[in-house]
């Protein structure tokens, strides 16, 4: 039907080269859903850690403030 091309041996230099972009795309493409899970887990971890840092800073600031009865005159909290 179709004329066959002559088959010649392939040299090692003719082997396909795996580019980093291709390897990364293949690694992240449909790997059982773990990459999609990262799209959810990473932002949650980032916001959770930011919240923890903010809570620690607020607690530290609250501990450093003098008790409400020891405020200097004229320092109206209203």
C-alpha positions as CSV (number, residue, x, y, z in Angstrom):
1,X,0.0,0.0,0.0
2,X,2.5,2.7,1.1
3,X,6.1,2.4,0.2
4,X,8.2,1.5,3.3
5,X,11.0,3.8,4.2
6,X,14.3,2.0,4.7
7,X,15.0,1.6,8.4
8,X,18.4,2.7,9.5
9,X,19.8,2.2,13.0
10,X,19.4,5.2,15.4
11,X,22.4,6.8,16.9
12,X,22.6,7.9,20.5
13,X,22.8,11.5,19.3
14,X,19.4,11.2,17.7
15,X,17.7,10.2,20.9
16,X,15.1,12.7,22.1
17,X,16.3,15.2,24.7
18,X,14.1,15.7,27.7
19,X,13.7,19.4,28.3
20,X,13.0,20.5,32.0
21,X,9.7,22.1,31.0
22,X,8.5,18.9,29.4
23,X,9.6,16.8,32.3
24,X,7.9,19.2,34.8
25,X,4.7,19.2,32.8
26,X,4.6,15.5,32.5
27,X,5.3,15.1,36.2
28,X,2.5,17.4,37.2
29,X,0.0,16.1,34.7
30,X,-2.6,13.8,36.1
31,X,-0.6,12.1,38.9
32,X,-3.5,10.8,40.8
33,X,-4.7,14.2,42.0
34,X,-1.7,15.0,44.3
35,X,-0.9,18.2,42.3
36,X,-4.5,19.4,42.6
37,X,-4.3,18.7,46.3
38,X,-1.3,21.0,46.5
39,X,-3.3,23.8,44.9
40,X,-5.6,23.6,47.9
41,X,-3.2,22.7,50.7
42,X,-0.5,25.2,50.1
43,X,-2.7,28.3,50.4
44,X,-4.4,26.9,53.5
45,X,-1.0,26.3,55.1
46,X,0.2,29.8,54.1
47,X,-2.9,31.5,55.5
48,X,-2.8,29.3,58.6
49,X,0.8,30.2,59.4
50,X,0.1,33.9,58.8
51,X,-2.8,33.6,61.2
52,X,-0.6,31.9,63.8
53,X,2.1,34.6,63.5
54,X,-0.5,37.4,63.8
55,X,-2.0,35.7,66.9
56,X,1.4,35.4,68.5
57,X,2.2,39.1,67.9
58,X,-1.2,40.2,69.2
59,X,-0.7,38.1,72.4
60,X,2.8,39.6,72.9
61,X,1.4,43.1,72.5
62,X,-1.4,42.4,74.9
63,X,1.0,41.1,77.5
64,X,3.2,44.2,77.1
65,X,0.3,46.7,77.7
66,X,-0.1,47.8,81.3
67,X,-3.2,46.6,83.2
68,X,-6.2,48.9,82.7
69,X,-6.0,50.3,86.3
70,X,-2.4,51.5,85.8
71,X,-3.0,53.8,82.9
72,X,-1.5,57.2,83.2
73,X,-4.0,60.1,83.7
74,X,-5.3,61.5,80.4
75,X,-4.9,58.2,78.6
76,X,-8.5,57.7,77.8
77,X,-9.1,54.3,76.1
78,X,-12.4,55.5,74.5
